[in-house]
Amino acid sequence: MHHSKNDFKHGNLDLTQAKLMRIRVRKEDCAFVYAIFEVQAGVLAYSTLSNKPGDHFRDLELVIPVGMQSEAQVVLEGLKNELKGQLYVEGIDYQS
């Protein structure tokens, strides 16, 4: 399932000018990642994508406001280090 920026509702984030990224996280690391993202309110919004039964990972779409991209990059690099490289990041562009 692909989302549009309007699908992400998170506080006062202005999502009309934002970058979309997709990350893949091991299922056992999801609660930790969600907790980190909740603390980062204002830096990014996230949505968990559909998965199949038996998948050992979860894909998340992140929406990062233009002015928060460097802060979001620090968060993602920290997670990647904490999870021993088991966080896969892919930048993608919206198709209007």
C-alpha positions as CSV (number, residue, x, y, z in Angstrom):
1,M,0.0,0.0,0.0
2,H,1.4,3.4,-0.9
3,H,0.4,6.4,1.1
4,S,0.0,10.1,0.2
5,K,1.3,12.8,2.5
6,N,-2.3,13.5,3.5
7,D,-2.5,10.0,5.1
8,F,0.0,11.1,7.8
9,K,-1.6,13.1,10.6
10,H,0.8,13.9,13.4
11,G,0.5,16.9,15.6
12,N,1.4,20.2,14.0
13,L,3.7,18.8,11.3
14,D,3.4,20.5,8.0
15,L,3.5,17.5,5.7
16,T,2.9,19.4,2.5
17,Q,6.6,20.1,2.2
18,A,8.2,16.8,3.3
19,K,10.5,14.0,2.2
20,L,9.2,10.4,2.2
21,M,11.4,7.5,3.3
22,R,10.7,3.9,3.8
23,I,12.5,1.8,6.4
24,R,12.5,-2.0,7.1
25,V,12.8,-3.1,10.8
26,R,13.0,-6.6,12.2
27,K,9.7,-7.5,13.9
28,E,11.4,-7.9,17.3
29,D,12.8,-4.4,17.1
30,C,9.5,-2.6,16.2
31,A,8.4,-1.6,19.7
32,F,11.8,0.0,20.4
33,V,11.7,1.9,17.0
34,Y,8.1,3.0,17.6
35,A,9.1,4.3,21.1
36,I,12.0,6.3,19.6
37,F,9.8,7.8,16.9
38,E,7.1,8.8,19.4
39,V,9.8,10.8,21.4
40,Q,10.7,12.5,18.1
41,A,7.3,14.0,17.5
42,G,7.8,17.0,15.3
43,V,10.9,15.5,13.6
44,L,9.0,12.8,11.7
45,A,5.7,11.0,11.3
46,Y,5.4,7.3,10.5
47,S,3.0,4.8,9.3
48,T,3.4,1.0,9.4
49,L,2.7,-0.6,6.0
50,S,0.7,-3.8,5.5
51,N,2.6,-7.0,6.0
52,K,2.0,-10.7,5.4
53,P,1.6,-13.3,8.1
54,G,4.9,-14.8,9.0
55,D,7.0,-11.8,7.9
56,H,9.9,-11.3,10.2
57,F,10.1,-7.5,9.4
58,R,7.9,-4.5,9.3
59,D,8.1,-1.8,6.6
60,L,7.4,1.8,7.8
61,E,6.9,5.0,5.8
62,L,8.4,8.1,7.3
63,V,7.4,11.6,6.4
64,I,10.1,14.1,7.3
65,P,9.4,17.9,7.1
66,V,12.0,19.8,5.0
67,G,13.3,21.7,8.0
68,M,13.8,18.5,10.0
69,Q,15.8,16.3,7.6
70,S,19.1,16.7,9.4
71,E,17.6,15.8,12.8
72,A,15.8,12.8,11.3
73,Q,19.0,11.6,9.7
74,V,20.7,11.7,13.2
75,V,17.8,9.7,14.6
76,L,18.0,7.1,11.8
77,E,21.8,6.8,12.1
78,G,21.5,6.3,15.8
79,L,18.9,3.6,15.3
80,K,21.0,1.9,12.7
81,N,23.9,1.8,15.1
82,E,21.8,0.6,18.0
83,L,20.2,-2.1,15.9
84,K,23.6,-3.3,14.6
85,G,22.8,-2.4,11.0
86,Q,19.5,-4.2,11.0
87,L,17.6,-1.1,9.8
88,Y,17.3,-0.6,6.1
89,V,16.5,2.9,4.8
90,E,15.3,3.7,1.3
91,G,14.4,7.3,0.2
92,I,11.5,7.4,-2.2
93,D,9.7,10.3,-3.9
94,Y,6.0,10.8,-4.1
95,Q,4.3,10.3,-7.5
96,S,1.7,13.0,-7.9
